[in-house]
Amino acid sequence: MNRKEFIKKGLLGGASLGMAPFMTSGDKILSDNKNLNQPAFNMKFSPDFNVFNFEGSYREKLEWGYEMGFRAWENTWFMRRTEEEKKEIQETMERLGMEFGQFVGTSTFKDVTFAGRDEALREKVLEDVRQSVEVAKRMNTKYVHNVLGLAHTHLDYDLQMGNAIDLLRRIADIYEPHGITMVMETMNRWNHARMFLYNIPQAYTLAKAVNSPSVKILFDVYHVQFQEGNLLSMLDYVWDEVAYIQIGDVPHRTEPGTGEVNFKTVLQHIHDKGYRGFVGLEHKISREGKRGDELALKAYREIDPV
């Protein structure tokens, strides 16, 4: 279903959601918000293009998202888009006044990059990082998500940490002059058994060792709950090194309210700590079609901090 059909059928018009009827004036979205039925979320929720069931072009998805209350968006694989696609995303977000969150600068799920000493692989990482600087400037964001690759199966853990710290410091040297922050995401070993960076204490140790405003933690609630649990205490302990949040419920990485995490408590806790940054919606929608999107949007309203 495209944006016009979605709006015409009144996604949020149902009394079952307890929301005001949805009204539009064609496709025009006014910068002063006068025509917007759905108010902006308090939390800077940031979907990606593959989250919702809603179908349409990048422009249509962004316009729909804006009308639903989103004022930010992230696109993990933005660097893989064609120039035409990048231009469409950039121009639409600028027109709507939406903020762009994280994108991936360098990533591998098959090579030992940060944990090893293969100079060719490490130089490829640094070249990706250099290219990501220009992309970050283009999209007016300061957050680049870099994936730390596989663990080394035959090298002592402490030596792997030393190798990672060395490469992270070189990355910090590239990003710092531009005010860009690399965020590193831990990936739980239930889903990603071979990845080097898998828990928050490890990420915290790396960030502390590098000691740079350009190397911080991406705290993905889904991965942390799966790997460690104890979300609030963990957040509090490592808070000074956290720069970006992503969410997804456990165990199926679907929208809040479909699993075991009390997102209302978690997000209010984060909000009360003063966090006003991006909260990436790094998950799937549990139900298909318009109804799935409708329930997900209702869930975001229910957990939005006050």
N, C-alpha and C positions, 0 to 999 in steps of 0.2 A: 504494500500500500504506500502510495507516495504522500507527500506532505499535504497537498490540496485535499485529497480524499480523506486523509487522517483528520484534518481540521474540520472538514465538512460534516463528518460523522460525529464530531464532538467528543473527542477522546475523554475530555475531562468534564463533560456536561452531565454525567450521571450523578443522581442524588446519592447513590451508594457510596461515592467517594467523599461526600460532604464538602464539595468545592463549588465555586461559582460557575455558572454556565460559561462555556468557552465561546468567545466572539472574536471575529477578525474583521479587518477592512481590506480584503484582498490579500495580496502578498506583501504589502508594504509594512515594514517594521519601523516604527518611529523611534528615534534616539531618545526622546523624552519619556518613553514608556507609556504614554497615554493610552495606547491601544492594546497594551499587554494585559491579558486576563490573569496570567499566573505571575505573581511577584517573584523577584529574584530570591534564590536561596540565601540564607545567612552564611552557610558554609560554602566555600568555593568548590563545589562539586564539579568535577571535570571528566566528562565521559570521553570515550574514544569512538571512532566511527563504527566499530564492530560490536558495540555494546547492545544497542537497542534493535528491536525487530523492524522498526520503521525503515522503509525503503526510500531511496532517493539519491540524488547527486550529493557531493560533498556540500555544495551550497545549500541544498534543500535540508539536509540533515542539520547543518548549523543553524539555519533559520528556525527549523522546528525546535531544536534544543533551546534556542534563545526564548522562544515563545513559551516553552515549558518551564522557564525560570533559570536556566543555566547561563552563567556569565563567563564561563571558562571552558576550555576544551584541551585535551591532550591527544597526541597522535604518536604512538610508540614508533611506528615505522615510517615516519614522515620523510626521512632521508631516502627511502626507497621509492617514493612517489615520482611520477614523471614531472617535468617542469610545468606542464599545463595543469596538473593536479595541484602542485604546490602553489601555483599562482591563484587558482580558484579558492583554495583554503585560506591563503593569506589575505586576499582581497575581501572575501566574505567576512572574515573575523575582524578585519580593520573597519569595515563598514558597520558592523554590529557593535563594535567596541568591546569584543570579547578578548579575554586574556588567553594566551597559549601557554600550556604547561610543559611537561617533560616530553622529550623525544629521545630515542636511542641514538647515541653517537657511534659506539663500537660494540659489537656483540658477536659471540660465538658460543655454540653449544657442542662443539666437536674438537676444539683445540685448547691446549694448555697455554694460556697467554700470560696472565698476571702471575700465576703460581710457578711458572718455569723461567728458563733463561734462553729460550730460542730467540735470537736477536731479530730474525726476519719477522717472526710473529709479533714481537714487541714493537718493532718499527711500524708494522701495519696498524697496530693499535694507535700509535702516536700520530700517524697520518690521518686516521679516521677522526681522531680528536681535533686535529688542526682544521679539518673540513667542517666539523661540527660547530666551530666558533662562528663561521660565517652563517650557518643555518640558524644558530641561536640569535644572532644579530638580525637576521632577516625577519624572524618571527617574534622579535622583541621579548625573548624569554631568557632567563638566566639559569635554567635547569636542563642539564644534559644527563641522561641516564646511560651509564656505561656498564656493561655486563662483564664480570671478571673471568669468564671462561671456566674451563674444567680444572679440577684438582689434579695434581701430579701423583700418579699411582705408586711411584717408586722413590719419591723424595720426602724426607722428613717434613712434618707439618711446619715446624718452626722455620725451616729454610724456605718453604713456600711462602710463608708470611713475610719473610725478609725480601723475597723477590717481588711480592705484591707491593710492599711499602715503597720499594725503589721506583717501580713504574708509576705508582700513584703520585709520588713526589714530582716526577717528570711531567705528569699530566697537570698537576697543580701549577707548575711553572708556566704552562701554556694558557691555562684558564684565568689565573689570577689577574693579569693585566686587563682583562676584558670584563671582570666582575661576574664571571660565569661560575656556577657551582655544579660540579659533577656529583650525582647522587648514585649510590650503589645499593642494590636491592639484594637482600638475602633470599635464597630459594630453598625451600624445605626439601629434605632428602626423601620424603615420601614420593614427591612428584619429579624431583630432579636429583637423582642419587649421585651423580658424578660431578656436580658443580662445586667449584672451590669455595665460594662464599655462601654459607648455608645457615648461619645463625647470627643473631644480633650482637652477642658478646664479641664475636670475631670481627664484625663490621665496626663496632665501637673501638676495638683495639687498633684496627687499621686507621680509622679517622684520627684517633689520638696520636698515633705514631707519626702520621703525615703532618698534623697540626697546621691545617690550612683551611681558610674559609671556602676554598674551592673543592674540598673533598668531604662530603657529608653522607648521611644515611638516608635512604629511601625506606621508610617503615611501612611495609606492606602487611596489613593486618592479617590477611589470609595466610601468608607464609609464616608469620610469627606465631599465630595461634596454632598452626599445624606443627611447627617445629618446637616451640618452647611453651606456649600458653602464657599465663600470668601477665596479660597484656598491659594493664595499668602500671604495675610495678616496674615492668621492663621499660615502658615508655618514660616513666619518671627518672629512672636511673640514667638512661642514655640521652635524655632530652636535649642536652646542649649540643649534640652532634646530629640531631634529626633535622632535615631540611624539607622533607617532602613526605606526604602520606598517600597511601593507596588502600582501597578497601575491597573486600569480597568475603562473602560468608563461607563458613566451614561446615560441611566437608566438600561441597560441590562447586565452590567458587561461583556462587550465584549472588543475586542482590540481597541486601540486608533484610533480615526477617525470615530467611529461608533456611537458616542453620543455627549454630550454637552461640554465636557472638552477640552480646548485648550492645548493639551499635549506638543506641541512644545514650547509654552510659559512657561508652568509649569516646564518642564524638563530643559530648558535652564536657568531658574531662579535658580533651584536647583544646576545646574552645576556651574553657576556663583558664587554661594555662597561657592564653594569649595568642594561640596559633590562628592566623588568618590566611594561611597559605593554601595551596592546592590540595584537594582530596580527590585523587584519581579514582574513577570507577573502573577498577581492573577486574571485571567479572562478566559472566554471562547473565542472561535473563532466564529465569526458571520456566517460564511459560511462553508459548509461541504467540505470535500475532499481536494485534492491538491490545488484547486483554493482558498479555504479559507486560507490555510497556506501561499500561495503565496501573497495574499493581506495583510495578517497580517505582513509578513516579510517586505513588501514594506512600510507599515505604520511605523514600527520601524525605518527603514532607514530615513524616512522623519522627525521623531521627535528626532532623535539622536542628542544631543548637539554637537556644534563645539567648 
